[in-house]
């Protein structure tokens, strides 16, 4: 197990380029299984979750060739039913995305329960209801603790469905299943995050017929087969904002290359409420060293609320980063993440570093700043909270030790190297 040693208090300076979007790369890899022809994916992030997904695909008979420069060629000529490694499935939530292509190409899949971050219950009902609406059979074998996905003998058939929640992975599974179903499928209340849009764009490049991309209603005309294609994974906006936050809390100035600013509108509005802004320069954004860092109250001088919601509202995966920034902004602000009941359970670690945070309940906390942070020994509980602890350590006086950084490696590519190039004093060490 690795740990980070961080000496804080140094303003970041320089430029960085984000990796490909983790939350796009995983479903894009799954989508490659929908054709027997080669698919070339560029800008694939070199992170642990993607490596785990690759192992799962290869266990199903998929050939993956590394062409260099973060470019992979994925060929799924023949898919074989396999006993997927339960430990591997538990490590990544995206293992559930294998269900749609395996139903269509191999007639079904036996899948151990998927895992992922420990941030509260994460239901699979949306996936199951969507598959059943298209005609697939889905059962849970409690004795073996596996899901059994099976295609009907007549194949999947298009339908009109209303998803019971705008689940990102549930939407992606429904979309992948519908593109090769017979007839037309209309999916309402579909997630519209940038990574969902990218899955639709790749599928259309492969010959699918998906209309309404970027909205919450998609119309999909099923086709007989898909073909190979080439596609580039878009920038990871979660990494972009994590580095924006790192610059802000250290009073530094950085340029983020190819930042995908078209996806940052609501995120920018929320950060503006905390006195943070950036400049847009073509495909780049520039974070100035001079920031107001003053919380803007609601009308009547009421404490403002930052609340997560479905896209294009503020994303849940950036809640912890925003909390770290708020510790350095003057004023009080309420953070509310209704989606996951354990998302806030890392704030005690920030409190131990000197932050003034009141945890109201599992979903809400109030942050009052600015506060001086001090180096501490902490452990990373999940990807996003782990990166937040890195931000706090960069802002803190003295030395911090962050353990269990394998959680951070699941979602961030060479984060310590990128931070060192910006002037941070951060080293990776093996636990003794």
VOGUDREN-725956 format. One record per residue (C-alpha): residue in one letter; y, x, z. Coordinates in steps of 0.5 Angstrom, whole numbers, plus 2048, in hexadecimal, padded with zeros to 3 digits. Last residue first. Layout:
residu;north;east;up
A;Y;X;Z
...
This chain:
residu;north;east;up
X;7FF;80D;80B
X;803;808;807
X;805;80B;800
X;80C;80C;7FF
X;811;80A;7FA
X;818;80C;7FB
X;81F;809;7FB
X;826;80C;7FB
X;82A;808;7F6
X;82E;80C;7F1
X;82D;807;7EB
X;827;80B;7E8
X;824;80A;7EF
X;824;803;7EF
X;820;803;7E8
X;81B;807;7EB
X;81A;803;7F1
X;81A;7FD;7ED
X;814;800;7E8
X;813;7F9;7E5
X;814;7F3;7EA
X;810;7ED;7EB
X;809;7EF;7EE
X;80C;7F6;7F0
X;810;7F2;7F5
X;80A;7F0;7F9
X;807;7F7;7F8
X;80D;7F9;7FC
X;809;7F7;803
X;80D;7FB;807
X;815;7FC;807
X;818;801;80B
X;81F;802;80C
X;824;807;80E
X;82B;807;810
X;830;802;80F
X;82E;7FC;80B
X;830;7FA;804
X;82A;7FD;800
X;826;7FB;806
X;828;7F4;805
X;827;7F4;7FD
X;820;7F7;7FE
X;81F;7F1;803
X;821;7EC;7FE
X;81C;7F0;7F9
X;816;7EE;7FE
X;819;7E7;7FF
X;818;7E6;7F7
X;811;7E9;7F7
X;80E;7E7;7FD
X;80D;7E9;805
X;810;7F0;804
X;810;7F3;80B
X;815;7F6;80F
X;818;7FC;813
X;81F;7FC;814
X;826;7FF;811
X;82C;7FB;814
X;830;7F6;810
X;837;7F5;812
X;839;7ED;811
X;83E;7E9;80D
X;83C;7E4;80E
X;839;7DE;810
X;832;7DB;80D
X;82F;7D4;80E
X;828;7D3;80D
X;824;7CD;80A
X;81D;7CC;808
X;818;7CD;80E
X;81E;7CB;813
X;825;7CD;815
X;824;7D4;814
X;82A;7D7;817
X;82C;7DE;814
X;831;7E3;816
X;82E;7E9;813
X;82D;7F0;817
X;827;7F3;815
X;823;7EE;819
X;826;7E8;816
X;824;7EB;80F
X;81D;7EB;812
X;81D;7E4;815
X;820;7E2;80E
X;818;7E3;80B
X;816;7DB;80D
X;81B;7D8;808
X;816;7D7;802
X;811;7D4;807
X;812;7CD;806
X;813;7CD;7FE
X;817;7C9;7F9
X;81C;7C6;7FE
X;820;7CD;7FE
X;826;7CC;802
X;82B;7D1;803
X;832;7D0;807
X;838;7D4;807
X;83C;7D7;80C
X;842;7DC;80B
X;844;7E3;808
X;83E;7E6;804
X;83A;7EB;805
X;834;7E7;808
X;835;7E2;803
X;832;7E8;7FE
X;82C;7E8;801
X;82B;7E0;801
X;82C;7E0;7FA
X;827;7E5;7F9
X;822;7E0;7FD
X;824;7DA;7F9
X;823;7DE;7F2
X;81C;7DB;7F1
X;81E;7D4;7F3
X;822;7D4;7ED
X;829;7D1;7ED
X;829;7CB;7E8
X;828;7CB;7E1
X;822;7CB;7E3
X;81F;7C7;7E8
X;823;7C7;7EF
X;825;7CC;7F5
X;82A;7CB;7F9
X;830;7CF;7FB
X;834;7CB;800
X;83C;7CC;802
X;83E;7CB;809
X;844;7C6;809
X;84B;7C8;808
X;84D;7C1;806
X;84B;7C2;7FF
X;845;7C7;7FF
X;846;7CF;802
X;846;7D5;7FD
X;843;7DA;800
X;847;7E1;800
X;844;7E7;7FD
X;84A;7E8;7F9
X;846;7EE;7F4
X;849;7F4;7F2
X;843;7F9;7F0
X;843;7F5;7E9
X;83C;7F2;7E7
X;83C;7F3;7DF
X;837;7EF;7DB
X;834;7F1;7D4
X;832;7ED;7CE
X;83A;7ED;7CC
X;83E;7EF;7D2
X;83E;7EA;7D7
X;841;7EB;7DD
X;83F;7EA;7E4
X;840;7E5;7EA
X;83F;7E5;7F2
X;844;7E1;7F7
X;83E;7DE;7FA
X;83F;7D7;7F6
X;840;7DC;7F0
X;838;7DD;7F1
X;837;7D6;7F1
X;83B;7D5;7EA
X;837;7DC;7E7
X;830;7D9;7E9
X;832;7D2;7E5
X;834;7D6;7DF
X;82F;7DC;7DF
X;82B;7DA;7D9
X;830;7DC;7D3
X;831;7E2;7D7
X;82A;7E5;7D5
X;82B;7EC;7D8
X;82A;7F0;7D2
X;82D;7F6;7D6
X;82F;7F5;7DD
X;836;7FA;7DF
X;837;7FC;7E6
X;83C;7FC;7EB
X;83B;7FD;7F2
X;83D;7FA;7F9
X;836;7FB;7FC
X;835;7F3;7FD
X;838;7F2;7F6
X;834;7F7;7F2
X;82E;7F5;7F5
X;82F;7EE;7F3
X;830;7EF;7EC
X;82A;7F3;7EC
X;826;7ED;7EF
X;82A;7E8;7EA
X;827;7EC;7E4
X;820;7ED;7E7
X;820;7E5;7E8
X;823;7E5;7E1
X;81D;7E8;7DE
X;81F;7EA;7D7
X;81B;7E6;7D1
X;814;7E8;7CF
X;814;7EA;7C7
X;810;7E6;7C3
X;80B;7E8;7BD
X;806;7E3;7BA
X;7FF;7E1;7B9
X;7FD;7DA;7B6
X;7FC;7D3;7B9
X;7F7;7CE;7B7
X;7F6;7C6;7B6
X;7FD;7C4;7B8
X;7FF;7C0;7BD
X;806;7BD;7BD
X;80A;7BE;7C3
X;810;7BA;7C5
X;813;7BE;7CC
X;818;7BA;7D1
X;81B;7BE;7D6
X;820;7C2;7D1
X;820;7C9;7CF
X;81B;7C8;7CA
X;81B;7C1;7C7
X;816;7C2;7C1
X;810;7C5;7C1
X;80B;7C6;7BB
X;807;7CC;7BC
X;806;7D1;7B7
X;805;7D8;7BB
X;80D;7D8;7BA
X;80D;7D1;7BD
X;809;7D4;7C3
X;80D;7DA;7C4
X;813;7D5;7C5
X;810;7D0;7C9
X;80E;7D6;7CE
X;815;7D9;7CE
X;818;7D2;7D0
X;813;7D2;7D6
X;816;7D9;7D8
X;81D;7D7;7D7
X;81C;7D1;7DC
X;81B;7CA;7D9
X;816;7C6;7DD
X;813;7C0;7DA
X;815;7B9;7DD
X;813;7B6;7D7
X;80D;7B8;7D2
X;80C;7B5;7CB
X;805;7B7;7C8
X;804;7B5;7C1
X;7FD;7B5;7BD
X;7F7;7B9;7BF
X;7F8;7BE;7C4
X;7F9;7C6;7C2
X;800;7C6;7C4
X;7FF;7C1;7CA
X;7FB;7C6;7CE
X;800;7CC;7CE
X;806;7C7;7D0
X;802;7C4;7D5
X;800;7CB;7D8
X;807;7CD;7D8
X;80A;7C7;7DB
X;805;7C7;7E1
X;807;7CF;7E1
X;80F;7CD;7E2
X;80E;7C6;7E6
X;813;7C1;7E4
X;80F;7BC;7E9
X;80B;7B6;7E7
X;80B;7B8;7E0
X;80C;7B2;7DC
X;807;7B1;7D6
X;806;7AE;7CF
X;800;7B0;7CC
X;7FD;7B5;7C7
X;7F5;7B6;7C7
X;7F1;7BB;7C9
X;7EA;7BC;7C6
X;7E5;7B7;7C4
X;7DF;7BA;7C9
X;7E4;7BA;7CF
X;7E7;7C1;7D1
X;7E5;7C3;7D8
X;7E8;7C7;7DE
X;7E4;7C8;7E4
X;7E9;7CA;7EA
X;7E5;7CF;7EF
X;7E4;7CF;7F7
X;7DC;7CF;7F6
X;7DB;7CA;7FB
X;7E1;7C6;7F9
X;7E0;7C6;7F2
X;7E7;7C3;7EF
X;7E6;7BF;7E9
X;7EA;7BF;7E2
X;7E8;7BB;7DC
X;7ED;7BB;7D6
X;7F0;7B5;7D2
X;7F7;7B7;7D1
X;7F9;7B3;7D7
X;7F4;7B7;7DB
X;7F7;7BD;7DA
X;7FE;7BB;7DC
X;7FB;7B8;7E2
X;7F7;7BF;7E4
X;7FD;7C3;7E3
X;802;7BF;7E7
X;7FD;7BE;7EC
X;7FD;7C6;7ED
X;801;7C6;7F4
X;805;7CC;7F7
X;804;7CB;7FE
X;809;7D0;802
X;80C;7D7;800
X;806;7DC;800
X;807;7DF;7F9
X;802;7DE;7F4
X;7FB;7DB;7F4
X;7F7;7D7;7EF
X;7F0;7D3;7F1
X;7EA;7D6;7EE
X;7EA;7D4;7E7
X;7E3;7D1;7E3
X;7E6;7D0;7DC
X;7E5;7CC;7D6
X;7E3;7CA;7CF
X;7E4;7D2;7CC
X;7EB;7D1;7C8
X;7EE;7CB;7CA
X;7EC;7CA;7D1
X;7ED;7D2;7D2
X;7F4;7D2;7CF
X;7F6;7CC;7D4
X;7F2;7CF;7DA
X;7F5;7D6;7DA
X;7FC;7D4;7DD
X;7F8;7D3;7E3
X;7F8;7DB;7E4
X;7FF;7DB;7E4
X;800;7DA;7EC
X;7FD;7E2;7ED
X;7FA;7E5;7F2
X;7F5;7DF;7F3
X;7F2;7E0;7EC
X;7F1;7E7;7ED
X;7ED;7E6;7F4
X;7E9;7E0;7F1
X;7E7;7E5;7EB
X;7E6;7E0;7E5
X;7DE;7DE;7E3
X;7DF;7DE;7DC
X;7DF;7DA;7D6
X;7E0;7DE;7D0
X;7E5;7DE;7CB
X;7E4;7E1;7C4
X;7EA;7E3;7C0
X;7EF;7E4;7C5
X;7F3;7E9;7C3
X;7FA;7EC;7C7
X;7FE;7F1;7C4
X;802;7F4;7CA
X;809;7F7;7C9
X;80C;7FA;7D0
X;80F;800;7CC
X;807;802;7CA
X;802;7FE;7C5
X;7FE;7FC;7CB
X;7F8;7F9;7C8
X;7F5;7F2;7CC
X;7EF;7F0;7C9
X;7ED;7E9;7CD
X;7E6;7E8;7CF
X;7E7;7E3;7D5
X;7E7;7E9;7DA
X;7EC;7EC;7D5
X;7F1;7E6;7D7
X;7F0;7E7;7DE
X;7F1;7EE;7DE
X;7F8;7ED;7DA
X;7FA;7E8;7DF
X;7F9;7ED;7E5
X;7FD;7F2;7E1
X;802;7ED;7E0
X;803;7EC;7E7
X;803;7F3;7E9
X;809;7F5;7E4
X;80A;7F8;7DE
X;80F;7F3;7DB
X;80D;7F1;7D3
X;813;7F2;7CF
X;80F;7F1;7C9
X;809;7EC;7C8
X;805;7ED;7C1
X;800;7E7;7C0
X;7F9;7E9;7BC
X;7F5;7E3;7B9
X;7F0;7DF;7BD
X;7F6;7DA;7BF
X;7F7;7D6;7C6
X;7F5;7DC;7CA
X;7FC;7DF;7C9
X;7FF;7D9;7CD
X;7FC;7DC;7D3
X;800;7E3;7D2
X;807;7DF;7D1
X;805;7DB;7D7
X;805;7E2;7DB
X;80B;7E5;7D7
X;810;7DF;7D8
X;810;7DF;7E0
X;810;7E7;7E0
X;816;7E7;7DB
X;816;7ED;7D8
X;819;7F3;7DB
X;821;7F4;7DD
X;825;7F9;7DA
X;829;7FE;7DF
X;830;801;7DF
X;834;805;7E4
X;837;805;7EB
X;834;802;7F1
X;838;803;7F8
X;834;807;7FD
X;834;804;804
X;82C;804;805
X;827;809;806
X;820;806;803
X;819;808;804
X;815;803;800
X;80D;802;802
X;807;803;7FE
X;800;800;800
